[in-house]
Amino acid sequence: MSELLTLRPRRVFVAWVLAIYALTRVVSTTVLLVVMQHQVPSGMTGGDDVPVSYFPFTALWDGQWYQIIADQGYPSPLPRSEGGSVEQNAWAFYPLFPLLARVGMALTGISFPAVGSTIAVLCGAGAAVLMGLLLRERIGDPAAYLVVALWALFPASVTLQLAYTESLAMLLLVAYLYALAKERWLVATAVALLLGLSRPIAVPLGIVTLVVVVLRWRRRRDRPISTSTYAAMAAALIGCGVAGLLWPAIAWWRTGVRSAYTDTMATWRGSGGLEPFQPWREGLSAFVFGDTWGPVMVYALPLVLVAMVAGPWARNLGADLRTWSLAYPVYFTAGINTFTSVYRYLVPLFPLLVVLLGAGWADRRGNGWKRLLWRFVPLAVLCVVGQYYWTDILWRFIPPSDYPP
């Protein structure tokens, strides 16, 4: 047990995490290159007569929208059809990633696909390091290394090197959770505001923050709380609230339409609206388990999730990561049209990998290298196989139209 509690020097730990992340990027790059050989040239890949190359292949689907934003910005007024209904437009996509890409393009003169993919890889590396630092004191160095590896090999983790916002959002998410764990309330506030410009996940983070604040308040007799700390904790809570409203408010300000963001988001839904949890229920029935098992899984999967997070096998996650592992799935199944994007939305649920690896027990039972590797290897193989199928079935575009990832 003592060797599990001994942590490597931080510099050595970070170097190993970066090496592990680099190896996983080699795997994902190989998958992309193999699948790319089957990609039919089209307007989405650079032209019907242009051979498909690596960087344009990393900027399909939403990457096309981010490129439009990086090149042209956001439309004003809000684009509408002849009948007056709002059309699909760039306001559905948050601005921080295309802004970074625009700066990178201006500084280097390189195309958007190359800059966007590079930013994604670098942000993913930063997320991996902060994830490892967040987990190591809870589950030990060996388990932290392997959880980072599983996260970076997860089927939809190919997005960590695509012109998508997954890497940037993960970097900010883990930075926020790390700041919260270290009680750096004002740092967390600043990160929350950046999250409000990169991905709509501030609401569940607000719930996590509230839980952490309440638990800190309950320990006030052992660790007194100063007036300035109370103010900083309040700032973190307010920051999450502001972050959740920031982008819709900017869209309103720029277009003059109060519901510009929500109206735009509704254009991606066939019904033009959203009933809470309806896409989750319909998706399981229509596209995953069928009409027989779909209604059963609507209730079974949440119960499995609660069991994973609430049991003693998840004790070392702590209240913050346990709360995130519940609040975030409730949020995206309630308010987001998951459909084929559900696999990407699972990427932020990295704490569940601790449970799957069996590394969350309070006494760190079985957290030595030998036992961990017996669990890690089959999970890693499944992840790599899943990467190939995710990339080939969802990422590869089949003209003239296809389902987005």
N, C-alpha and C positions, 0 to 999 in steps of 0.2 A: 504493500500500500504506500509506503513512504516514497518509492520511486515514482508513483503516479502523482504525488503531491508536489514533487520537485519540478519547477518550471525552468525551461531553458532561458538564457538571457534573451531579452526582447529582440535584439538585432538578429540573433541566430534563428529565433522563432519566425520572425518576419521573412527572413531569407528563405526558409523552408516553405512557408506558405506561398511565396511568390514562385518558387520553383514548381510546386504542385500545381498552381494555377496555370503556369506556362505549359506544363505537360498536358493539362486538360484542353488548352487551346490548340495544341497540336492535334489532339483527337478530333475536336470539333472542326478544325480546318480541313482535316482529311475527309471527314464526313461531307462537308460542303463541297469539296472538290470532286468527290465521287458522284454525288447527286447532281452537281452542275453539268456533268457529261450528258445527263438526260434532259436538261432544260432546253425547251424549244425556244429559239430566238423570237422575240416579240417586242412590241412597243415598250413593255415594262422592263425589258432587259437591255434596251438601248437601240432597238431597231430590228425589223424582220430579217434584214440582210447582214446584221452585225453579229459575229461570233460571240457567244456568251463568255465573259471573263469574270474573274473572281470578285472584284470590288463592285461592279454593277449587280452581280448576283446577291451581294449582301444588302442591297438597297431596294428590294422589292416591296410591294404592298404598302404599309404605312411609311416605309422609307421614301416612297415617292412623294407623299404629302410633306414629310419633313424637308425634302429637297425643295419643293415649291416654296415652303415657308422661308427656308434659308436664302433662296434666290429672290423672292418677291414680297415676303412679309404676309400679313393677314389682310383679307378683303374688307373693305368698308365702302359702301354699305353692305349689309348682309345679302349674299346672293339668293335670289328667289326665282322660281319658275314663272312662266307666263300666267299661271293660275294663282300666283301669290304665295305659294308654299315655299318654305326654306329648302334650299338644295344642300347636298353634301358639300362641305367646305372646310377650310383649314382651321376654323375655330374649335373643332373637336380635338385638336392636338396641342398639347402644352408647349410653351415656347423655349424653355431653358436649353433643351438639347439642340434644336435647330439654331438657336442663338450662338451656342458654343461652336457648332459646325460652321456657321457664317464667319465667326472670328478666325477659326482655323483655316478656312478657305482663303480669307483675305491675307493672312500672314504667310501662307505657304504657296498659294496659287494652285493647290491640288483640288481635284474634283470632290464634290460632296460625298459620293460613295466611299472614297478612300479616307477622307477626313472623318466621316461619320463612323465607319468601322473602327478606325484607330481610336477615336474617343471612347467608343463602347468598350474596346479591349482594356484601355487604361482605367476607365471607371470600374470595370469588373475586377481588375487587379486591386484597386483601392478597396472595393467592397470585400474582397477575399481577405485582405489583411485585417480590416476592422472586424470582420466576422470572427476570424481566428482569435483576435485579442479579446473580443467579447465573450467567447466561449471557453477559452483556455483555463481561466480561473474557476470555472464551474465544472468542467468535465475532464480537465487535464490536457496536456499537449498532444499525446497520440490521438485521442478522440477528436480533438479540435482539428488536427490536420485532416483526418479522414472525413469529417463532416464537411469541411470546405471542399474536399475533393468530390464528394457525392453531389454537393450543390452545383459545382462547376461542371459535373458530368450529367446532371439531370436532363432528361430528354429535351425540354424547351430551353436549356441553358445555351443552346446554339445562339440564342438572341444576345448573349454577352459579347458577341463580335459582329452583330448586325447593326445596321443604321436604325436602331430602335432605342427606346428610352429605358429598357430593362436595366442595363448596367448603371446608368446614371441614377435611376430611382433606387436601385439596390445600394449604391454607395451612400446616398443620402439617408435611406432608411436605416442602414446599419450604423451610420454616423450618429443618427438621432438616438437609437437605442443604446449605443455606447456612451453618449453624453448623458443620457438619463441614468444609466447604471453608475456612472461616476458622479452623479449629482451636479453636473455642469449645466445648470438650468438655462442660463442665457445662451450658451452655445447651442443647446437643444432648440431654443426659440428661433435662433437664426437659421438653423438647418430646416426647421419646420417651414419657414417662409420660402426657402428654396424648394422644398418639396412641393409647396403649393404652386410652383411654376414648372414642375416636372411630371407629376403624376397625382391623380386624385385619391390619395391614401391618407390624408391628414385626419379624417374623421376617426378611423380605428386607432390611429396613433394618439388621438386625444383621449380615447378610453384608456389606453395603456398609461398615459401620463397621469390621468386621474387616479388610477389604481396605485401607481408609484407614489404619488403625492399623499394619498390617504395612508398608505403604509408608513411613509416617513413621518407623518404627523402622529401616528400611533406610537412611534418610538421617541417622541419628543422629550420624555422624562429622562431617558438614558442619553439622548443626544439633543440637547436644546436647540431650538430653531430661532435664528435671529430674525429681526424684522426685514432685513435685506434679503434673507433666504426665502421668507414668505413671499416677498414681492417677486423674486426670481421664479419661484414655483408658479405663481399666478401668471407670470409672463409666458412661461412654457405652455400653460393651458390655453391662454388667450392666443398664443402663436398658432396653435393647432386649429383653433376656430377661425382665425383670420386666413390661414393657409387654405382651409376648405372652401372659403368664399372668394379667395383672391382672383383666380382666373375667371370665374363667371362675372365678377365685378369688372374686370378689365375688358372682357368682351362686351359688356353692357356699355361701358364708357366709350369704347372705340366705335361701336356700331349704332349706338343710340337705341338699341332694343334690349329691354331688361332681361328677356329670356333667350338672348342670342346663343348662349352656350348650350342650354338644355334643349332648345329647338334644333340646334345643329346636331346634337347627340341623338335626338329622336329620329333623324333622317336615316340613321344606320339600322333602325329597327323596322321591320316590315309593317308593324302595326302603327308606327308613328308615335307610340307611347310606351309606357312601362308600368306594369303592375308589379309591386314588390314580390320577389321570389318566383315570378311566373317563368322567366327564361330558364331558371334552374330546374323547375319542375318539368317544363316542356322538353328541355334539352336531354334530361335523363331518359325520358320516355321515348322521344322521337329519334334520338341520334346515338344513344349509348346502350341502354338496357332493354329497350322495347316497351311496349304497352303493358306487358305482364309484370316485369320486374322493375320497371321505372318508378311507379308509385311507391313500391317497397323501399327502393334505394333512396328516395327523397327523404325518408325518415331514418334509414339505417346508416347512411354515411355521416350525418351529423352526430349520431350516437357514437359511432366509431371514433370520430374526431374528438369528442368530449372525453371518451375513455382513454385515448392516447395522451391527452394533455393533463387530465385530472389524476391519473394513476400515479403510484409511487415511482414507476419507471420514468417519470418526467420531473421528479422532484428538483433535480439540479438545474432545470431550465430557469427557475425563479419565477416570481409572480409576473414580471414584465413580459418575458417571452411566452409564458403560458397564456397571458391575456391577449397578446398579439396573435397567437396561434388560433384563438377563438374569434376575436373581434374582426380580424381581417377577412376570414372566409364568410362570416355573416354579412359583412359589408358588401363584398363583391357579388355574392349570390343574391342579395336583396336588391341592389341598385344597378347592376351592370349586366348587359346582355352577354353572357359567357360564351355560349356556343363553342366554336372551334378555338376560341382564344383562351379557353379555360386552362389549357396546359401552360400558357405563358403566365397566367395569373397565379399559378401555383409556385412560381419561382421564389417569391418573397417568404414562403412558408418554410424557410430553412430550419427553424427549431424542431420541426417534426422529424427531420433527418437524424437528430440526436436520439429520438425515441426509437426510430427504425433500426438504428445502429446498436441499440441497447446500452447507450452510454449515459442515460439520464438518472440512474439510481443515486440516491444520496450518499451511499458508501462507495460509489464508483466501482461496484463489483464488475469484474470482467472488463475493466478499461485498460488492461495491458495490451501490448501490441498483438500477441498471439491470438487472443480471443477476438479482438476487434477485427483483425484481418479475415478471420473465418466468416465474419458477418459482412465485412466490407466487400470482399471480392464478388460474391454473387450479386449484390446490389449494384456494384459498379458495372458489371457485365450487362445487367438488365437496363441500366441507364444508357449505356453506349448503344445498345440495340434500339432503345427508344429514341435516341438522338437521330439515328438513321431514318427510322420510320417517320418521326416528326418532320424532319427536313424534306424527305421525299414526298410524303403525302400532303403536308400542309404548306411548307415553305415553297417548294417547286411550283411554279405557276404553269397551269395547263390552259393554253388559249382555247377559245376566246374569253372564257370567264371561269372563275374557280372560287372556292371558299378560302377566305383569308385565314392566316394562322392566328 
